[in-house]
Structures are given as structure tokens and as C-alpha cells.
């Protein structure tokens, strides 16, 4: 049986994915910030006969301290992790900084995935076919990256912040595959398409109206799962791969430039060193 860790697994795609693998007899560790949702997850698992295989770790993944603590808890309890799945993100129509001083999208959507991926690399490397699945939205052009303003202190827009974070995750995938691919860890970037999730966030009136319209025509959560499940069950042989609505896209293009990925890694490491 496998052990999966799902960041953002109490709602939407993450929750549905957790239910699938618990139903198969696997062990699932969900990370989330809401203890009540965590209790509901555990209660539902117990009702389905999976009480000994469902675990919830409470952590606000927009805070690096809590992300690191959650990773350490998981490392201590699970020496081997077969799959690490990133789903958590949260829309902010107004620029917001965390208590640690980071722009929230940057912290939750990018930094938490970097920190968890690094911290869990060792237990992942012990798995037979380890994989990191980053549900983000690969394929945007590299020109979207604001190199001199990674935390979008100027001209902030909520939608642009998510797009920017998605591209940072592309480069994170390139960097992670370069560093950990030789150990056998596969990194898969996946955009499942517009899905009828809760669209977690705080929206202005115009954006909320747009979101409601999208929800009316979005695919059900269950329809978004197959490419994610495929990536977990049979990770691609390549260290890095990317999919948009089940269609594989190339990662040997300038938009996935290894030099840009190293540049982002260096900038991020310097930022974290000063925190």
C-alpha cells in the first residue's frame, strides 16, 4: 500500500483525491489549516472503514514556520512517502502579507510547495516510484515572471498573482527535477482545467460574478482527477513532465528554462536566508 501526502486536502480536488486513495486501501495524510474540516475528514474516513489510514496535520501553509513544522511531523511519522500532491491555494483580490511578512499568494502557492518538497525529499526517495504532483497551471510564458518584484508589491491584481505563482511553480518543477530527479523522484505539473471547486478566496464584486459564471460551466471535481491519478499510479519516466487537461505539453522549451529555474531558486534561497 502507498502513503500519500496532500497539501490542501480538505476541499475540492484534494479532498476527492484523498477519498479515492483511502477507498483503495492506501494511507493518506492531509494538510490543512481548518481543524474542523480536518475532523470532518477523519470522521468520514472512520465511517468508511479507513480510520487507521487517514491522518490530518493542521497547518497554515501560508506560514513557513507552520509548513516546516508540518513537514517535520510527517517525516517523523512516515519514513516513506510515495506521492506528494500540492493543491492548496487561495485567491486574494487585495494584496495581503502574512505575519511573516510575505505576500500571501507567494507564500502559500509557491513557498509552501518549495519547502514541503524539499523537506519530504528524503522519505520520497525511499519509495519505489516516488512522485510530486503540483496542481498549478503549467505552460505560461516566462515573461510573466516579475524578477524584480517576486512578491508583487507594485500593481497587484489577484488573478495576475495566481498566474505569476503558477509560473513560479513551473520553474520550481524544473529546479526540483534537476536536483532530485537523479534520486528517482518524478515531478509532474498538472492543470486539470476549470473545475467546480470552492474557489477558495476573497473576491471583489466583479471577480466574484466571474467566478460564479465559471462555476456554472466548470467540470465536476471527479472529472479533474484522472490525470492526477494517472501521474500518481504510473509516474512518467522523465524527471519532469507537464499536462494541461490531460494533454501533455513539452517542457524542453524556453518557458521551462533551467537557467531561469536556477535564478529563481537562488533568489528564493537568499530571501529565505534573510527571514
CORJOFEN-V398922 format. One record per residue. PHI is phi in radians with two decimals (* if undefined). PSI is psi in whole degrees, -180 to 180 (none if undefined). Layout:
phi=<PHI/PHI>
psi=<PSI/PSI>
//
This chain:
phi=<*/-1.76/-2.07/-1.99/-2.02/-2.12/-1.50/1.52/-1.90/-1.77/-2.49/0.93/-1.08/-1.07/-1.12/-1.09/-1.13/-1.02/-1.11/-1.06/-1.32/-1.11/-1.12/-1.47/1.75/-1.51/-1.69/-2.24/-1.94/-1.86/-1.89/-2.75/-1.66/-1.82/-1.04/-1.13/-1.13/-1.11/-1.12/-1.13/-1.07/-1.17/-1.12/-1.13/-1.12/-1.09/-1.12/-1.60/1.45/-2.05/-1.01/-1.44/-2.10/-1.94/-2.36/-2.21/-2.01/-1.40/-2.86/-1.52/-1.29/-1.43/-1.92/-1.08/-1.07/-1.26/-1.09/-1.13/-1.13/-1.09/-1.08/-1.17/-1.05/-1.20/-1.04/-1.21/-1.62/-2.31/-1.14/-2.22/-2.15/-1.50/-2.56/-2.09/-2.09/-1.83/-2.19/-1.20/-2.84/-2.65/-1.37/-2.24/-1.29/-2.03/-1.03/-2.31/-1.83/-1.32/-1.10/-1.59/1.58/-1.80/-1.04/-1.11/-1.06/-1.03/-1.24/-1.34/-1.40/-2.05/-1.08/-1.10/-1.25/-1.12/-1.14/-1.13/-1.06/-1.16/-1.16/-1.76/-1.08/-1.15/-1.10/-1.14/-1.12/-1.49/-1.35/-1.23/-2.35/-1.26/-2.60/-1.92/-1.95/-1.87/-1.48/-2.39/2.42/-1.20/2.00/-1.16/-1.24/-1.15/-1.21/-1.32/-1.26/-1.61/-1.05/-1.61/-2.72/-1.05/-1.77/0.89/-1.35/-2.09/1.07/-1.14/-2.49/-1.00/-1.14/-1.13/-1.12/-1.20/-1.08/-1.10/-1.09/-1.07/-1.21/-1.06/-1.21/-0.97/-1.20/-1.05/-1.08/-1.06/-1.14/-1.13/-1.11/-1.12/-1.43/-1.98/-1.00/-1.05/-1.49/1.67/-1.40/-1.67/-2.12/-2.16/-1.66/-2.35/-1.95/-1.36/1.65/-1.19/-2.14/-1.37/-1.65/-1.36/0.84/-0.91/2.77/-2.14/-2.07/-1.31/-1.04/-1.15/-1.18/-1.08/-1.09/-1.13/-1.10/-1.06/-1.14/-1.10/-1.06/-1.16/-2.02/-1.31/-1.25/-1.16/-0.95/-1.03/-1.30/-1.50/-1.33/-0.89/-1.16/-1.25/-1.09/-1.04/-1.15/-1.30/-1.25/-2.40/-1.00/-1.00/-1.27/-1.32/-1.13/-2.31/-2.58/-2.53/-2.40/-2.15/0.87/1.46/-1.69/-1.29/-2.02/-1.24/-2.05/-1.82/-1.92/-1.02/-1.23/-2.10/-1.11/-1.04/-1.13/-1.16/-1.12/-1.18/-1.07/-1.11/-1.05/-1.15/-1.08/-1.17/-1.09/-1.19/-1.10/-1.19/-1.15/-1.61/-1.48>
psi=<153/161/123/142/125/115/116/51/16/-3/163/-136/-43/-43/-46/-38/-43/-43/-39/-49/-31/-39/-25/-10/9/170/133/127/120/134/130/164/-11/107/-35/-43/-35/-42/-39/-39/-47/-39/-42/-39/-43/-42/-27/5/20/27/-38/-1/0/131/145/130/118/124/137/105/-2/-7/122/-37/-43/-36/-45/-40/-41/-42/-41/-39/-43/-43/-40/-34/-25/96/-22/131/125/-35/138/122/129/118/-21/131/164/125/136/115/-21/136/129/137/145/173/-19/-1/14/146/134/-43/-44/-42/-49/-48/-26/-59/-40/-35/-37/-48/-46/-42/-43/-46/-30/11/-39/-53/-30/-41/-17/-12/160/-45/72/147/143/124/117/105/101/-66/61/157/-8/160/151/-21/-6/-19/126/83/-35/5/61/-26/15/55/-13/131/42/139/134/-46/-41/-34/-40/-40/-43/-45/-37/-41/-37/-35/-34/-50/-33/-43/-43/-47/-43/-43/-38/-40/-40/-7/-41/-23/1/0/126/144/123/122/129/130/107/-5/173/119/144/68/-170/-8/59/130/-178/120/147/168/-45/-43/-38/-40/-40/-41/-43/-39/-42/-42/-34/-26/3/156/151/156/-42/-31/-18/-12/-36/-47/-29/-45/-42/-42/-36/-46/-39/80/141/156/-25/151/-33/136/162/143/140/113/45/-8/125/135/152/147/12/34/168/-24/-13/42/120/-35/-40/-37/-40/-38/-45/-42/-44/-44/-42/-43/-38/-39/-46/-34/-26/-1/none>
//
